[in-house]
């Protein structure tokens, strides 16, 4: 656990030091669970969003994108169920005076048991070496099976209590599991209460006459209320999807873990409209396709896992999370939900407008069912960033910190480095920069020794360093250094653009 904490602290400090993420309003001592993206973080974030948008919209003929407003009619949130049911179960420790989400306390308890399974596997792997079969071990080892049985029992009990909205039972489960407050170490808990997560605000110049509006807690409803507009104006045929990237806001009482859980965050959501009766086939298909999207980033498959929901939301008939192993353990990265016809039916009921589709093949009208894929931009950023950040020991015994981002996501694709600040090298370097800057994000750097500049570019994830030296003025060639291998090769200036295009390919989902 200490190693995990150290790794996480390194992620947070590196993100700030190199201009990826800053605490919001820092000169005023910050604002809890709100962060600003710095100059490099903004580039990386935009590249992640572009990768999602291309994969979801550009590469699919039957998916289009919209950008709906953050402010929406307040009846939308009544129809969606958020006014009545968008709550977190909260519990206070009377000794520390700290407030916690009851479900997170239980999740953390489960994570500790999962950690025991992981340690059993690590011990067995050392003992058996190459002959170790992890799958066989976790399905036959008595201690692992006992731990897994505990996990399953806790999850089933928790799902049962949540489905029944049994808050007293939830408190009793926390007591039965012996869960203590991380601050006080005691079990002196209050009762569990529900807390609505929506931010309310007012619209209008006269406060007394104004309507109460909500900052949207998700982007999905903006898609549902525009279903007919998009379908008719785009002449869309079922099945088709509507995608959106946008800000959402939740008044998280227990926001934590850096940008993993924030009060202001960004979502990438796609709602896929299908014929009733086909939704579970489409659910399976999107579940598999979304995992392929993640794996295409080059992160090892063992860092991801599916988690099927025991407790289904009021609108769903199937739900799965894609979880990622962050430095603080496996947590939800993306949700895939089969939302049935709940959303369109509710908005039809509350608005008085028919939100139906006429299917010319079936010669009938119906309310489409919906498959949702919903992923946090900030969580994706954290997953990619934390996995890419590593310290390496080199052959000569020295160390370097490197951010091994996929090349097409890196903030800068290349750095242009004149070897020295004289002899016409800066002028030649600027000429190369001007030649390439319309195709690639570049950084020009002439300060410090070349080795130190290489290390600086490694730390911000730049895939290639292009060094202009005295020979460049004679042979019109530059030295291109690869971030990951640190290998160098001479490339002619006229071939540089083609070289970078070849090595910085967009990520495609196979």
C-alpha positions in Angstrom: 0.0 0.0 0.0 2.9 2.4 0.8 4.3 1.8 -2.7 0.9 2.6 -4.2 0.7 5.8 -2.2 4.2 6.9 -3.2 3.4 6.2 -6.9 0.3 8.2 -6.6 2.1 11.1 -4.9 4.6 11.0 -7.7 1.8 11.3 -10.3 0.3 14.3 -8.6 3.6 16.1 -8.1 4.8 15.4 -11.7 1.5 16.6 -13.1 1.9 20.0 -11.4 5.7 20.4 -11.9 5.5 20.0 -15.6 2.4 21.9 -16.4 -0.2 19.2 -16.7 -2.6 19.9 -13.8 -2.7 22.6 -11.2 -5.0 22.9 -8.1 -7.7 25.4 -9.0 -7.5 28.9 -7.4 -4.2 27.8 -5.8 -3.1 31.4 -4.9 -6.2 31.5 -2.8 -5.4 28.2 -1.1 -7.3 26.2 -3.7 -10.9 24.9 -4.0 -11.7 21.4 -2.9 -11.8 18.7 -5.6 -11.5 21.3 -8.5 -8.4 21.3 -10.8 -7.1 23.4 -13.7 -5.4 21.8 -16.7 -2.1 23.5 -17.5 -0.5 24.0 -20.9 0.6 20.4 -21.4 -2.4 18.9 -19.7 -4.8 20.8 -22.0 -3.0 19.3 -25.1 -3.0 15.8 -23.7 -6.7 16.1 -22.7 -7.6 17.5 -26.1 -5.8 14.6 -27.8 -7.7 12.1 -25.7 -11.0 13.7 -26.6 -10.0 13.7 -30.3 -9.1 10.0 -30.2 -12.5 9.2 -28.7 -14.4 11.5 -31.1 -12.7 10.0 -34.2 -13.2 6.4 -32.9 -16.9 7.1 -32.1 -18.1 9.6 -34.7 -15.6 9.9 -37.6 -15.2 6.1 -38.0 -18.9 5.3 -37.6 -21.3 6.2 -40.4 -24.3 5.9 -38.1 -23.1 8.0 -35.1 -23.2 11.8 -35.1 -22.1 14.3 -32.4 -23.8 17.2 -30.7 -23.0 19.8 -28.1 -26.0 20.5 -25.9 -26.2 23.3 -23.3 -25.2 22.9 -19.7 -28.4 24.7 -18.5 -31.6 22.8 -19.3 -35.2 23.0 -18.4 -35.6 21.9 -14.7 -38.4 19.4 -15.7 -35.7 17.4 -17.5 -34.2 16.4 -14.2 -37.5 15.5 -12.8 -38.2 13.3 -15.8 -34.8 11.7 -15.6 -35.2 10.8 -11.9 -32.3 13.0 -10.7 -34.4 15.2 -8.5 -35.8 12.3 -6.6 -33.1 9.6 -6.9 -29.7 11.1 -7.6 -28.3 10.5 -4.1 -25.2 9.2 -2.4 -25.5 7.2 1.0 -23.4 9.2 3.5 -22.2 8.3 7.0 -20.3 10.3 9.6 -17.7 9.2 12.1 -18.7 10.9 15.4 -15.0 11.0 16.7 -13.2 12.4 13.6 -16.2 14.4 12.4 -15.4 13.2 8.9 -18.1 12.3 6.4 -17.8 9.3 4.0 -19.8 7.6 1.3 -21.0 4.3 2.7 -20.5 2.6 -0.6 -16.9 3.8 -0.9 -16.1 2.5 2.6 -17.4 -0.9 1.6 -15.6 -0.8 -1.8 -12.3 0.0 0.1 -12.9 -2.9 2.4 -13.4 -5.2 -0.6 -10.2 -3.8 -2.1 -8.2 -4.8 1.0 -9.5 -8.4 0.5 -8.6 -8.3 -3.2 -5.1 -7.2 -2.1 -4.8 -10.3 -0.1 -5.6 -12.4 -3.2 -3.0 -10.5 -5.1 -0.4 -11.2 -2.5 -1.2 -14.9 -2.5 -0.7 -14.9 -6.2 2.6 -13.1 -6.0 3.9 -15.5 -3.4 2.8 -18.5 -5.5 4.3 -17.0 -8.6 7.7 -16.7 -6.8 7.4 -20.3 -5.5 6.4 -21.9 -8.9 8.3 -19.6 -11.3 7.5 -20.2 -15.0 5.2 -23.1 -14.1 2.8 -20.8 -12.3 -0.7 -20.8 -13.8 -2.6 -17.9 -12.2 -6.0 -18.9 -13.5 -5.7 -22.4 -12.1 -4.3 -21.0 -8.8 -7.2 -18.6 -8.1 -9.8 -21.3 -8.9 -8.2 -24.0 -6.7 -6.3 -22.4 -3.8 -8.3 -22.6 -0.6 -7.2 -19.2 0.8 -8.0 -17.4 -2.4 -11.4 -19.1 -2.7 -12.2 -18.1 0.9 -11.3 -14.5 0.1 -13.3 -14.5 -3.1 -16.3 -16.0 -1.2 -16.1 -13.1 1.3 -16.0 -10.5 -1.6 -19.0 -12.1 -3.3 -21.0 -12.3 -0.1 -20.3 -8.6 0.7 -21.2 -7.5 -2.8 -24.4 -9.5 -2.8 -25.5 -8.1 0.6 -24.6 -4.6 -0.4 -26.6 -4.9 -3.7 -29.6 -6.3 -1.8 -29.5 -3.4 0.7 -29.2 -0.7 -2.0 -32.0 -2.2 -4.1 -34.2 -2.1 -1.0 -32.9 1.4 0.0 -32.3 -0.2 3.4 -30.1 2.5 5.0 -30.2 0.9 8.5 -29.0 -2.3 6.9 -26.2 -0.5 5.2 -25.0 0.9 8.5 -25.2 -2.6 10.1 -23.2 -4.0 7.2 -20.4 -1.5 7.9 -20.5 -2.4 11.6 -20.5 -6.2 10.8 -17.5 -5.8 8.5 -15.6 -4.0 11.3 -14.9 -1.0 9.0 -13.2 1.8 11.0 -12.8 5.5 10.2 -9.4 6.0 8.5 -8.8 9.1 10.6 -10.0 8.2 14.1 -9.7 4.4 13.8 -13.1 4.0 15.6 -16.5 2.5 14.6 -18.5 5.2 16.1 -20.8 5.8 13.1 -23.9 7.9 12.6 -26.9 6.6 10.7 -26.6 6.5 6.9 -28.4 9.4 5.1 -29.1 10.1 1.4 -27.7 13.3 -0.1 -28.6 14.8 -3.5 -25.6 15.5 -5.7 -27.0 18.2 -8.0 -25.8 21.8 -7.8 -28.8 24.2 -7.9 -28.7 27.7 -9.2 -31.1 30.5 -10.2 -32.0 32.0 -13.6 -33.4 35.5 -14.1 -32.7 39.0 -13.0 -35.1 39.0 -10.0 -34.1 36.3 -7.6 -37.6 35.9 -6.1 -39.2 35.3 -9.6 -36.4 33.1 -11.0 -36.6 29.4 -11.7 -34.4 26.9 -10.0 -32.0 25.3 -12.5 -29.5 22.6 -12.0 -26.0 22.3 -13.4 -26.2 19.1 -15.3 -24.9 16.0 -13.4 -24.4 14.2 -16.7 -24.4 15.0 -20.4 -26.8 12.1 -21.5 -30.1 14.0 -21.0 -29.0 16.7 -23.5 -28.8 13.8 -26.1 -32.2 12.4 -25.2 -34.1 15.6 -25.4 -32.5 16.2 -28.9 -33.3 12.7 -30.1 -36.0 13.9 -32.6 -34.1 16.9 -33.7 -31.1 14.8 -34.7 -33.0 11.9 -36.1 -35.2 14.1 -38.4 -32.6 16.7 -39.4 -29.9 14.0 -40.1 -32.4 11.5 -41.6 -30.9 8.9 -39.2 -32.0 5.3 -39.3 -32.1 2.9 -36.4 -29.7 1.7 -35.2 -27.8 5.0 -34.8 -25.9 6.9 -32.1 -25.5 10.4 -30.8 -22.2 11.3 -29.1 -21.3 14.3 -26.9 -18.3 15.5 -25.0 -19.1 18.1 -22.2 -18.8 19.3 -18.7 -20.9 17.9 -15.9 -21.2 18.8 -12.2 -21.8 16.8 -9.0 -21.7 18.1 -5.5 -19.5 15.2 -4.3 -19.2 15.3 -0.5 -16.3 12.9 -0.5 -14.4 14.0 -3.6 -10.9 12.5 -3.6 -8.0 10.8 -5.4 -6.8 13.9 -7.4 -8.8 14.1 -10.7 -10.5 10.7 -10.3 -13.5 12.2 -8.4 -14.1 15.9 -8.9 -17.0 18.3 -8.6 -16.6 19.7 -12.1 -15.5 17.1 -14.7 -15.9 16.2 -18.3 -17.6 13.2 -19.9 -17.5 11.5 -23.3 -20.9 9.8 -23.8 -22.6 8.1 -26.6 -26.3 7.0 -26.7 -27.0 4.3 -29.2 -30.7 3.9 -30.2 -31.8 0.4 -31.2 -34.9 -1.7 -31.8 -36.6 -3.1 -28.7 -35.5 -6.7 -28.2 -32.1 -6.2 -29.8 -30.6 -4.2 -26.9 -28.7 -7.0 -25.1 -27.0 -8.0 -28.4 -25.9 -4.4 -28.9 -24.9 -4.1 -25.2 -22.6 -7.1 -25.7 -21.1 -5.6 -28.9 -20.5 -2.2 -27.3 -19.0 -3.7 -24.2 -16.4 -5.5 -26.3 -15.8 -2.6 -28.7 -15.2 -0.2 -25.8 -12.6 -2.5 -24.2 -10.8 -2.7 -27.6 -10.7 1.1 -27.7 -8.8 1.1 -24.4 -6.5 -1.8 -25.3 -5.6 0.1 -28.6 -3.7 2.6 -26.4 -1.1 -0.1 -25.8 -1.7 -0.4 -22.1 -1.5 -4.1 -21.0 -4.8 -6.0 -20.9 -4.3 -7.0 -17.2 -4.7 -3.4 -16.2 -8.4 -3.6 -17.3 -11.3 -5.7 -16.1 -15.1 -5.9 -16.5 -17.3 -5.5 -13.4 -20.9 -6.4 -13.9 -23.3 -4.5 -11.7 -25.2 -6.4 -9.0 -27.3 -3.3 -8.3 -28.8 -2.0 -11.5 -29.9 1.7 -11.9 -33.6 2.2 -12.1 -33.4 2.6 -15.9 -31.1 -0.3 -16.7 -31.6 -4.0 -17.6 -27.8 -4.6 -18.0 -24.8 -2.7 -16.8 -21.0 -3.2 -16.9 -18.1 -1.1 -15.8 -14.7 -1.3 -17.4 -12.3 -0.9 -14.5 -8.7 0.2 -14.6 -5.9 -0.5 -12.1 -5.1 3.0 -11.0 -2.2 3.5 -8.5 -4.9 3.3 -5.8 -6.4 0.0 -7.1 -9.1 -1.1 -9.6 -11.8 1.6 -10.1 -14.4 2.4 -12.7 -13.2 4.0 -15.8 -16.1 3.6 -18.2 -19.7 2.4 -17.9 -21.7 0.6 -20.5 -25.5 0.5 -19.8 -28.6 -0.9 -21.4 -31.0 1.9 -20.4 -34.1 0.3 -22.1 -36.7 2.9 -23.2 -36.7 4.6 -19.8 -35.3 8.0 -20.9 -37.3 8.6 -24.0 -40.5 7.3 -22.4 -40.0 9.6 -19.4 -39.3 12.7 -21.5 -42.4 11.9 -23.6 -44.5 11.7 -20.5 -43.2 14.9 -18.9 -43.0 17.0 -22.1 -46.2 15.7 -23.8 -44.2 15.2 -27.0 -44.0 11.8 -28.7 -40.4 10.7 -28.9 -40.8 7.7 -31.2 -39.2 6.4 -34.3 -41.1 5.1 -37.4 -39.4 2.0 -38.6 -40.2 1.6 -42.3 -38.9 -2.0 -42.4 -41.3 -3.0 -39.7 -43.9 -0.5 -40.7 -44.5 0.5 -37.1 -43.6 3.2 -34.6 -41.9 2.5 -31.3 -39.8 4.1 -28.6 -36.2 3.0 -29.2 -34.1 1.3 -26.5 -30.8 2.8 -25.7 -27.2 1.5 -25.1 -25.0 4.0 -23.3 -21.3 4.2 -23.2 -20.1 6.8 -20.7 -16.4 7.6 -19.9 -14.8 10.3 -17.9 -12.2 12.4 -19.8 -10.4 13.2 -16.5 -10.3 9.5 -15.4 -9.0 8.5 -18.8 -6.3 11.2 -18.5 -5.4 9.9 -15.1 -5.3 6.2 -16.3 -3.0 7.1 -19.3 -0.8 9.5 -17.4 -0.3 7.3 -14.3 0.5 4.2 -16.5 2.9 6.2 -18.7 4.9 7.7 -15.8 7.9 5.7 -14.8 11.5 5.9 -13.5 14.1 3.9 -15.4 17.6 2.9 -14.6 19.8 3.0 -17.6 22.8 0.9 -18.6 25.3 3.4 -17.2 23.6 3.3 -13.8 21.9 6.7 -14.2 18.2 7.2 -13.9 15.6 9.1 -15.9 11.9 9.9 -15.5 10.0 9.2 -18.7 6.3 9.7 -19.6 5.8 7.0 -22.2 2.6 8.4 -23.7 1.2 7.0 -27.0 2.9 9.2 -29.6 -0.3 10.6 -31.0 -1.6 11.6 -27.6 1.6 13.4 -26.5 1.3 17.1 -26.0 4.3 17.8 -28.2 5.1 15.4 -31.0 8.7 16.6 -31.3 11.2 19.1 -29.8 13.5 21.1 -32.0 16.9 21.5 -30.3 19.9 23.5 -31.7 23.0 21.9 -30.2 24.4 25.3 -29.3 23.0 28.9 -29.4 25.5 30.1 -32.0 27.0 29.4 -35.4 23.7 29.7 -37.3 22.2 26.6 -35.5 19.2 28.4 -33.9 18.4 30.0 -37.3 18.4 26.5 -39.0 16.4 25.1 -36.1 13.8 27.8 -36.4 13.6 27.1 -40.2 12.8 23.5 -39.5 10.3 24.5 -36.8 8.5 26.7 -39.3 8.4 23.8 -41.8 6.8 21.4 -39.4 4.6 23.5 -37.1 1.5 23.3 -39.4 1.5 19.5 -39.1 2.7 18.9 -35.6 2.7 20.5 -32.1 6.4 21.3 -31.5 8.5 22.7 -28.7 11.6 24.8 -29.4 14.3 24.5 -26.7 17.8 25.9 -26.7 18.5 26.2 -22.9 20.9 23.9 -21.1 23.1 21.0 -22.2 21.6 18.7 -24.8 21.4 15.8 -22.3 19.4 17.8 -19.8 17.1 18.9 -22.6 16.5 15.3 -23.6 15.6 14.5 -20.0 13.1 17.4 -19.9 11.4 16.2 -23.1 11.3 12.6 -21.7 9.5 13.9 -18.6 6.8 15.6 -20.6 6.3 12.7 -23.0 7.7 14.1 -26.2 8.2 11.1 -28.6 11.0 12.6 -30.7 13.9 15.1 -30.2 15.3 16.7 -33.4 18.8 18.0 -32.8 20.4 20.5 -35.2 24.2 20.3 -35.1 27.1 21.8 -37.1 26.9 18.9 -39.6 23.3 19.9 -40.4 24.5 23.1 -42.1 26.7 20.9 -44.4 24.5 17.8 -45.1 21.0 19.1 -44.3 20.5 16.2 -41.9 19.4 16.2 -38.3 19.7 13.7 -35.4 16.3 12.2 -34.4 16.2 10.6 -30.9 13.4 8.2 -30.0 12.0 8.8 -26.4 11.4 5.2 -25.5 14.5 3.4 -27.0 16.8 6.5 -26.8 18.1 5.3 -30.2 19.3 8.1 -32.6 19.4 8.2 -36.4 20.3 10.8 -39.0 17.3 11.9 -41.1 17.4 14.5 -44.0 15.4 17.6 -43.3 13.3 17.1 -46.4 12.2 13.6 -45.1 11.4 14.8 -41.6 7.7 15.5 -42.2 7.2 12.0 -43.7 9.2 10.4 -40.9 7.1 12.0 -38.2 3.8 11.2 -39.9 4.9 7.5 -40.3 5.9 7.2 -36.6 3.0 9.2 -35.1 0.1 7.3 -36.5 -3.4 7.9 -35.2 -4.6 5.1 -32.9 -7.1 2.8 -34.6 -9.3 0.3 -32.9 -9.0 -3.2 -34.5 
